[in-house]
Amino acid sequence: MISTALALQEATQEAVHDEMVMAMASELYQNRDTDSESFAKMLYRYSALLASMTTTLVVNAVLTESDLHDLLNTINEMDSMGKDIENGND
């Protein structure tokens, strides 16, 4: 349990300090005086990148390759079942 918590902490720290994330944070800071709409768009992109990077690294830290494969298969099965239900195919 402690090793999992440490892996999550390390993955989060790695995401925050990722070169691409840091470059976007720098750009956001340098352009903080732009109009509200542009700043909001830049902030949204930064947040999405950081969240995506964190999620990717956390999944890699917590799941084995086999676990990840099983998860993706389950997601695909659920997606297929959802499409069948939407199309009226029971």
C-alpha positions, 0 to 999 in steps of 0.5 A: 500500500505504501509502495503504491502511494509512493508510486502515485506521488512519483507519477504525479511529480513526474507529470508536473515536472514534465518538459512539455508541461513546464513549457506550457506553464511558462507560456501561460505565465508569460502570456498572463496579460492577454485577453480573458478568452485567450488566457482561458483557452491556454489555461484549459489546454494546460490543465488538459495536458497536465491531467492527461500526463498525470493519468497516463503516468499513474496508470503505468505506475499502478497497473501491470501490462496485463492489467492494462490489457484487461482494462482496455478489453473491458472498456472495448466490451462495454463500448460494444455493448453500449453501441448494441443497446443504442442500436436496439440489438439485445 
